[in-house]
């Protein structure tokens, strides 16, 4: 059973005191040791099961030192991916990724700012040390250290590098993320092309921000997703290490403060692709998901089980 006394406010973790003073008792926070997700087939009988196992370097801050993902298909095939992260205090320093015991890549977290936010990381794929992927992050510090730009520089061949840049613009109730791509070939820079635009409608409830609608336009298609939450604790929200190493996940539903119980997806300019998923949860300690069943219509398409 993984549990620790913490206070979570405004996305920041504070260790609670356990002294003989008159401090109010802090809530007990439980961290998931295992999450098993089973996706049922659209047709036939084959299922896909992913088992996530977590080992922690620091429970007080939700820092994962080892994440093992075991993927198995109904036919018996599968693979195991392991991510092992080392830390300097609470700052991630390096993540080594192996697949079926074969080393695939190393991610080095090169620079942080004086507030502990990641500024740069470098990914080196095994056998391609001369083709690094360099990602850089910048923030606007007048509004809760909000992410302002995320750039990805990928060298794909000698003399050729592809740049992908996402810029973030914040309004009162909407966040807009524009992603563009350009290349540099032998010193010549191409024109940047906007490849996607994401708009997030945001609602604040008791100092917590919830994404109510996400609209993405890419490749001539527009997709709109609306979300409803359960007001309970999403276990992945507690994993501070994921937010430290991948700041861009902040708007992904998988990392929301609460669990999504209904997602309605519509394609305004395409017919026949709309769908709605609803998830029914059972809870542990009335706050954390224990089991979940996701349905579209009357058909079960996914199940999840959580162990703490």
N, C-alpha and C positions, 0 to 999 in steps of 0.2 A: 504494500500500500504506500503510494507516494503522496505525502501531504506535507504542507508547511504553512506556517502562519504568515500571511501577507496582507497588505492593504493595497488595493489597486485603484488609483485615481488618475484620470486624465492620461491614461496610457503609461504611467510611471509606476514602478514597483518599489515599495518601501517595506523593509523588514520590520515586523512587529516586535514590541518589547514583551518579555515574559518576566517582569520584575514584580516585586511586592510593592508596587506603587498604585496610584489610582488611575493609571492609563486605561482607556476602554479596551476591552478584549477585541482583537482583530479576527476577522473571519478566517476559517481554515480553508486553504486552497489545495485542491487535489490535482496532481499532474498525471496524465495518462501514461501508463507503461506500455500499453498495447492497444492498437486500433485495427480491427479487421473489417475490411470492406469487401462485400461480395456483389458483383454486378451480374445480373441475370441476362440471358441472351434475348435478343429481339426475335430470333428464330432458332429452332432446334433445341438442344439440351445443354450445350456447353456454357459453363460459367467462368468468370474470371474473379479470382480471389486475391486481394492484396493485404498482407499482414505487415503492419508497421510496428516496429519494436523500438522503444526509446530507453536510452541510458543517459543519466544526467550528470553533468559536471558540477552544477550548482542548482539545487532545487529552489533556493530562495529567489532566483531570478529566471528560472525556466530555461537554463542553458543546457542544451543537449550536446553530449560528447560523442554519442554514437547513435545513429539512426539506421536501422536495418529494414529494408523493404523487400519482402518475399512475395513474388508474384507467381501464381499458379493458375494454369488454365484447366478446363474440364478434361482435356485430353491427357493430362498428366505432365505436360511440359511446364517449364517455369524458369525463373532466374532470381538471383539474390543480389541486391545493390546495397552496399554499405557506405555510409558517409561518416567519417570520424573527424571531429573538430577539436583542435587544441586551442587553449585560451591563455592570454596574459591578463590575469585578474578576471574581469568580466568582458574583455574585448577578444573576439575571435581572432586567431592568428593564421590558421591554416585548416583547410578541409581536404582530406584525402578520400577519393571515391574509387571503390573497387566494384567490379561486377563479376560475380561467380569466382571470387578470389583472384581476379586479374586486375591490377591497377590500371585505371582508365584516365584519371586526371587529378590534378592538385589545384586547389583554389587558394591563393594567398591574399590576405586582407592587408593591403600595403599601408594605407594611411587613414587616420581618423582626425576629426577636428577636436577642438578643446572641450566639446560637449559630448564626445563619445560617439558621434555619428560617422558612419563609414564614408570616406571620400573616394577611395579607389581600391579595386581588387583586380587581380590578374589570374586568369585561368590558363593552365598549361596542360594540354592534352598529351597523354603518353605517346612518345615517339614523334612528337611535333613541337619540340621546344622552341623552334624558330618561327612558330605561327601562334603567338599568344593572343588571347582575348582580354582586352583591358576595358574595364567598366569604371566610369566615374560618376559621382553623385554630387549635386550641389543643393543647398537648402536656403529657404528664406526664413530668417531667424526672428521675424517680428510676429509670427503667427504659429506658435507651437512647433517650431523647427520643421515646417512643412517641406516636403520634397519639391524642388523647383525644376531640376533637370537630371535625367539619367541618360548617359551616352554609353554606347558599346562599340568598341573599336576592334574589329576582327581582321587579322591579317590572313588572307586565304591563299596567297602565293607571293613569291618574291616580287616586290614592286607593286602589289595590289592589296588594298585594304578597304574593307566595307565599314562604313559608319552608320549606326542607327541611333537616333536621338529622339528622346521623348521629353517634351516640355509640358509643365504643369501650370495651369492658370486657375486661381481661386476666386470664386465669387461668394456671395452671401449664402446661397443654397445650391450652388453648382460648381463642380470641378471639371475642367476640360483638359484632356491630355491629347496632344498632337504628336504623332510619331512620323518621323521622316527618315529617308535613307539617301546616302550619297556615297560615291566611291572616289578613292584617290589611286590613280594608276600611273606609276612612274612620274610622280610629281604633279600630275594633272588632275584637278578636282572637278567632278561632275556637278551638275545642278542638283540641289536637294529636292526630293519628291516626297510629298506627304502621302503616306501609305494607309494611315488610319487615323480616325478621330474618335476618342472616347469621351462621353459626357456622363458624369455621375451626379444624380440629384441627391442631395444630402439633407438629412434631418437630424437635429441635435435633440437628444432626450437625456436629461439629467447629466449634462456635461459629457455625454458619449455621442459620437457621430455614427449614424447608420446610413448606408447606401440604400435608398429606396428604389432608384431606377438607374440602370446602366444602359446607355445607348451607344452602340458601336457602328461606325460606318467604315467599311473597308471593301475593296474590290468591287465597288458599285452596289454593294448590298448593305442594308441597314438592319440591325438586330436590336430589339429592345427587350430588356429583362427587368421585371419588377420583383421585389423581394418583401417577404413578411418574416419577422423574427419571433422567437419564443420568449425572449427576455431572460433566458438562462445563460450559463457560461459555456462558451465554445472552447473545448480543450486546446485547439490550435491557437487561439488568441493568447493563451498563456505562454506560448513558446517564444520568449524574447529573442532567442538565438536566431530564429528564422527572420525576424524583423531587423536584427543587426546585420546579418549577412546578405539579405535581399530586401532592402528598404522598399522596393517597388511593389511588394505583395500587400501593402497597406490597404489597397482598395479591392482586393480579391475577397469574394464571399467566404472562402475557406478560412480566412483569418478575421472575420467579423467578430465583434464583442459577443454576440449571441448567435445561436444556430438558426439557419434559414429553414422555416417550416413550409414555405410556399414560394415557388419561383415560376412565374409565367413568362414565357419567351414568345415574342411575336416578330414576324418579318413583314413590316408594312408594305414592302414592294415585292414580296414573293408569296404566292399562295401555297398552302399545303405543308408548310414547315413549322407552323405554330404548335406549341405544346405547353402543358402545365405539369409541374411536378410538386407533389405534396408529401411532406415527411412527418411521420408520427413518432414521437420520442417517448421512451420510458427514462426516468431520471434516477440518479444515485444521489442521496442526500438532498433530494428535491431541487438540485441546482445543476448537476452535471449529467450529460446524456449517458445512458447505460446501453440502451438498444435503440435502433432507428430503422424504420421501414419507409422506403420511398416508393410512391406509386405515381403512375400517370394514368388517369382514368381509374379503372379498377384493377389495373395490372401492376404487380410488384416488379420493380426494375432494379432495386438496390437494397441491400441491408448493411447495417454497421453495428459492430459490437465494441464496447469500450471496457478496458480493464485499468483500474487505478491502483 
